[in-house]
Amino acid sequence: MLIIIFMAIILFIADLVLGSVIISLKDFWEILQTQGGETYLHKILFNFRIPRALTAVAAGMALSVSGLIMQTVFRNPLAGPFVLGISSGASLGVALIIIGFQAFGWFSAFTVLSNWAIVIAALLGSGLLLLMLLIVSTRVKDIMTILILGILFSSSVSALVSILQYFSPEGALKSYVIWTMGNLGNVTGDQLFILWLAIGIGIFITLFNGKRLNIMLLGEQYAQTTGVNIFQFRLLIFIATSLLAGSVTAFCGPIGFIGIAVPHIARLIFKTTNHFILVPGTLFLGAAILLLSDIVAHLPGSDRILPINSITALLGIPIVIWIIFKNRNLSQVF
């Protein structure tokens, strides 16, 4: 755990000093000691890189923990933070804003509020889809049926988004596709506070339910015999997932791989299924991996930036394949 925390701290500092303009450690230390300043390095660090690095930490933590609790609740190693349709709901909300507004020529009139409009639309879209699933879960008792319904809802919403894309203007389509690639650099100071607040609440709910998450590994029937209120537990976990994954999707766009792979890597490192160890380990490991992805995406020394989604996949897929071949059977650690 200490090694992972130390690695996350080193990668956080590296994310601050590396980029199109490389800041030496000496200049970095002098800037931190300066209370105020108008130098371009000071502006680069405090206006762009620190908010971006804090966003990477928050997103890495949130996606990793939401993936962990989804895999536990559904007892499915392929479950991820977007299994409930959160990403699809957010995508529909953003598609309606970007494609709908540009189709009617309204989007340009909201240039100041456009970023907030996208965030609110994403939150509303993911929240409404989650609400539908919660209503269904009051009638459906089997957790695997809820998983299938979540996938069906997600597919239906994705189909609607595809129809909107087909009839969208070229400029609107390009804007929407860029959003789907993910971006950690668009979060402002006020938005960063809201993002961290939502993620903090989601992590608190997860830690509060640590004991019940451990019990759920033995199945819902056993959990009921120990006095666990299944409906209340599902409600809390779905809300936590919505806060964790939904807020990240709203502010940063959909970011893949992290939520599915990091929990497995954490289980293999810590050799345990105890969530009181896995949740903190997954938090710091997810933050470290997304910070590393952000460093690679910004191609230090170059003025080009790669999509964060592409980097998380390129970095993560080989790691997962190596882990599977090394351990032969992933279910042994699940």
C-alpha positions in Angstrom: 0.0 0.0 0.0 2.8 2.4 0.9 4.6 1.7 -2.4 1.4 2.4 -4.4 0.8 5.7 -2.4 4.4 6.7 -3.0 4.1 5.9 -6.7 0.9 8.0 -7.0 2.7 11.0 -5.3 5.6 10.7 -7.7 3.3 10.5 -10.8 1.3 13.5 -9.5 4.4 15.6 -9.4 5.5 14.2 -12.8 2.1 15.2 -14.2 2.7 18.8 -13.0 6.2 19.2 -14.5 5.8 17.3 -17.7 3.9 18.6 -20.8 4.4 20.7 -23.9 6.5 23.0 -21.6 8.7 20.9 -19.3 9.2 22.6 -15.9 12.5 21.7 -14.1 12.2 20.5 -10.5 14.2 23.6 -9.4 11.7 26.0 -11.1 8.8 23.8 -9.8 10.0 24.2 -6.2 10.5 28.0 -6.6 7.0 28.4 -8.1 5.5 26.6 -5.1 7.4 28.8 -2.7 6.2 32.0 -4.4 2.9 33.3 -3.0 1.9 35.0 -6.3 3.4 35.6 -9.7 2.7 36.5 -13.2 5.3 34.4 -14.9 4.1 32.0 -17.7 5.3 29.0 -15.7 3.3 30.0 -12.7 0.2 30.4 -14.9 0.8 27.0 -16.6 1.2 25.3 -13.3 -1.7 26.8 -11.3 -4.2 27.5 -14.1 -3.8 24.3 -16.1 -1.7 21.5 -14.7 -2.7 21.4 -11.0 -6.5 21.3 -11.9 -5.8 18.7 -14.5 -3.7 16.5 -12.2 -6.4 16.8 -9.4 -9.0 15.8 -11.9 -6.9 12.8 -13.0 -6.6 11.7 -9.3 -10.4 12.2 -8.7 -11.4 10.3 -11.9 -8.9 7.5 -11.3 -10.2 7.0 -7.8 -13.9 7.2 -8.7 -13.8 4.9 -11.7 -11.7 2.3 -9.9 -13.9 2.1 -6.8 -17.1 2.1 -8.8 -15.8 -0.8 -10.8 -14.8 -2.7 -7.7 -18.3 -2.4 -6.1 -20.1 -3.2 -9.3 -18.0 -6.4 -9.7 -18.8 -7.3 -6.1 -22.5 -6.6 -6.2 -23.0 -8.4 -9.5 -20.3 -11.0 -8.7 -19.2 -10.6 -12.3 -15.5 -10.0 -13.1 -16.5 -8.1 -16.3 -18.8 -5.7 -14.6 -17.6 -2.1 -14.7 -18.8 1.4 -13.5 -20.9 1.9 -16.6 -22.8 -1.4 -16.4 -25.9 0.3 -15.1 -26.1 2.5 -18.2 -24.6 5.6 -16.6 -22.3 6.3 -19.5 -25.0 5.8 -22.0 -27.4 8.1 -20.1 -24.8 10.8 -19.9 -24.0 10.4 -23.6 -27.6 10.9 -24.5 -27.9 14.0 -22.4 -24.7 15.4 -24.0 -25.8 14.4 -27.5 -29.1 16.3 -27.0 -27.2 19.4 -25.9 -24.4 19.4 -28.5 -26.2 18.0 -31.5 -29.7 19.4 -30.7 -28.4 22.9 -29.9 -26.1 23.1 -32.9 -28.8 21.8 -35.2 -31.0 24.8 -34.2 -28.1 27.2 -34.0 -28.4 27.7 -30.3 -25.2 26.3 -29.0 -23.1 29.3 -30.1 -25.3 31.6 -28.0 -24.3 29.6 -24.8 -20.5 29.7 -25.2 -20.0 30.9 -21.7 -22.4 28.3 -20.2 -21.7 25.5 -22.7 -19.4 23.6 -20.4 -21.8 23.7 -17.5 -24.7 22.9 -19.9 -22.8 19.7 -21.0 -22.1 18.7 -17.3 -25.7 19.2 -16.2 -27.1 17.4 -19.3 -24.7 14.4 -18.6 -25.7 14.3 -14.9 -29.4 14.5 -15.8 -29.1 11.7 -18.4 -27.2 9.3 -16.2 -29.5 10.1 -13.2 -32.7 9.5 -15.2 -31.4 6.1 -16.4 -30.4 5.1 -12.9 -33.8 6.1 -11.6 -35.5 3.8 -14.2 -33.2 1.0 -13.0 -34.1 1.7 -9.4 -37.8 1.6 -10.2 -37.3 -1.8 -11.9 -35.2 -3.1 -9.0 -38.2 -2.7 -6.7 -40.0 -5.3 -8.7 -37.1 -7.5 -9.8 -35.2 -9.4 -7.0 -32.6 -11.2 -9.0 -29.4 -9.2 -9.3 -28.4 -10.8 -12.6 -31.7 -9.8 -14.1 -31.0 -6.2 -13.1 -27.6 -6.5 -14.7 -29.2 -7.7 -18.0 -31.8 -4.9 -17.8 -29.1 -2.3 -17.3 -27.3 -3.6 -20.4 -30.6 -3.5 -22.4 -31.3 0.1 -21.2 -27.8 1.1 -22.1 -28.1 -0.5 -25.6 -31.4 1.3 -26.2 -30.0 4.7 -25.3 -26.9 4.1 -27.4 -29.2 3.4 -30.3 -30.9 6.7 -29.8 -27.6 8.5 -29.7 -26.6 6.8 -33.0 -29.8 8.1 -34.6 -29.0 11.6 -33.4 -25.4 11.3 -34.7 -26.7 10.1 -38.1 -28.9 13.3 -38.6 -26.4 15.7 -36.9 -24.5 18.5 -38.7 -20.8 17.9 -39.3 -19.7 20.4 -36.6 -22.0 19.0 -34.0 -20.9 15.4 -34.7 -17.2 16.4 -34.4 -17.9 18.1 -31.0 -19.7 15.1 -29.7 -17.0 12.6 -30.9 -14.3 14.7 -29.2 -16.3 14.6 -25.9 -16.6 10.8 -26.1 -12.7 10.6 -26.2 -12.5 12.0 -22.7 -10.7 15.1 -21.5 -9.2 15.8 -18.1 -8.3 19.4 -18.9 -11.7 21.1 -19.1 -12.6 21.1 -15.4 -12.5 24.6 -13.9 -12.0 25.5 -10.2 -15.7 25.5 -9.3 -16.4 22.3 -11.2 -13.4 20.6 -9.6 -14.9 21.3 -6.1 -18.2 19.8 -7.1 -16.4 16.8 -8.7 -14.4 16.1 -5.6 -17.5 16.6 -3.4 -19.6 14.1 -5.3 -16.7 11.6 -5.4 -16.1 12.1 -1.7 -19.7 11.2 -0.9 -19.5 8.2 -3.1 -16.4 6.9 -1.5 -17.8 7.5 2.0 -20.9 5.4 1.1 -18.6 2.6 -0.2 -16.5 2.6 2.9 -19.6 2.7 5.1 -20.8 -0.5 3.3 -17.5 -2.3 3.5 -18.7 -5.0 5.8 -21.8 -5.7 3.6 -19.7 -5.7 0.5 -17.6 -8.5 2.1 -20.8 -10.4 2.9 -22.1 -10.0 -0.6 -19.2 -12.0 -2.0 -21.0 -15.1 -0.5 -24.2 -14.3 -2.4 -27.4 -12.4 -1.7 -29.2 -15.3 0.0 -26.4 -15.6 2.6 -26.4 -11.8 3.0 -30.1 -11.9 3.8 -29.6 -14.5 6.5 -27.1 -12.2 8.2 -29.7 -9.4 8.3 -28.6 -7.3 5.3 -31.5 -5.4 3.8 -30.9 -6.2 0.1 -33.0 -3.4 -1.4 -31.5 -0.7 0.9 -28.0 -2.0 0.1 -28.6 -2.0 -3.7 -30.0 1.6 -3.4 -26.9 2.8 -1.6 -24.5 1.1 -4.0 -26.4 2.3 -7.1 -26.3 5.9 -5.7 -22.6 5.6 -4.9 -21.9 4.3 -8.4 -23.9 7.1 -9.9 -22.0 9.7 -7.9 -18.6 8.2 -8.7 -18.9 7.2 -12.4 -21.7 9.7 -13.3 -19.8 12.8 -12.0 -16.6 11.7 -13.8 -18.5 11.1 -17.1 -20.2 14.5 -16.7 -17.1 16.5 -16.2 -14.5 14.5 -18.1 -16.4 12.4 -20.6 -16.5 8.6 -20.7 -13.1 7.1 -19.7 -12.8 3.3 -20.3 -10.6 0.5 -19.0 -9.9 2.0 -15.5 -13.1 0.7 -13.8 -12.9 -2.8 -15.1 -9.1 -3.6 -14.9 -7.9 -1.7 -11.8 -10.0 -3.7 -9.3 -8.5 -6.9 -10.7 -5.0 -5.6 -10.5 -5.6 -4.5 -6.9 -6.9 -8.0 -6.0 -3.8 -9.6 -7.5 -1.4 -7.2 -5.7 -3.0 -7.4 -2.2 -4.1 -11.1 -2.5 -7.4 -10.4 -0.6 -11.1 -9.9 -1.2 -11.5 -7.8 2.0 -13.0 -4.5 0.9 -11.5 -2.6 3.8 -8.1 -3.2 2.1 -9.2 -3.3 -1.5 -11.1 0.0 -1.5 -8.0 2.1 -0.3 -5.7 0.1 -2.5 -8.0 0.5 -5.5 -8.3 4.3 -4.8 -4.5 5.0 -5.0 -3.8 2.4 -7.7 -6.6 4.0 -9.9 -5.2 7.5 -9.3 -1.7 6.4 -10.2 -2.7 4.6 -13.4 -4.8 7.6 -14.7 -2.0 10.0 -13.8 0.4 7.9 -15.8 -2.1 7.8 -18.7 -2.4 11.6 -18.5 1.4 12.0 -18.7 1.6 9.8 -21.8 -1.4 11.5 -23.4 0.3 14.9 -23.2 3.4 13.7 -25.0 6.0 15.6 -22.9 8.0 18.0 -25.0 5.3 18.0 -27.8 2.4 20.4 -28.4 0.1 17.5 -29.3 -2.4 15.8 -27.0 -3.7 12.3 -27.4 -7.2 11.2 -26.3 -7.1 9.9 -22.7 -9.4 7.0 -23.6 -7.0 5.7 -26.2 -4.1 5.8 -23.7 -6.0 4.0 -20.9 -6.8 1.2 -23.3 -3.3 1.0 -24.8 -1.7 1.0 -21.3 -4.2 -1.2 -19.7 -5.0 -4.0 -22.1 -1.5 -5.4 -22.2 -1.4 -5.3 -18.3 -4.6 -7.3 -18.1 -3.5 -9.8 -20.7 -0.2 -10.3 -18.8 -2.0 -10.8 -15.5 -4.4 -13.4 -17.1 -1.5 -15.4 -18.6 0.5 -15.2 -15.4 -2.4 -16.4 -13.2 -4.1 -18.6 -15.7 -7.5 -18.2 -13.9 -8.7 -14.8 -12.9 -11.6 -16.2 -10.9 -9.0 -17.5 -8.3 -8.6 -13.9 -7.0 -12.2 -12.8 -7.4 
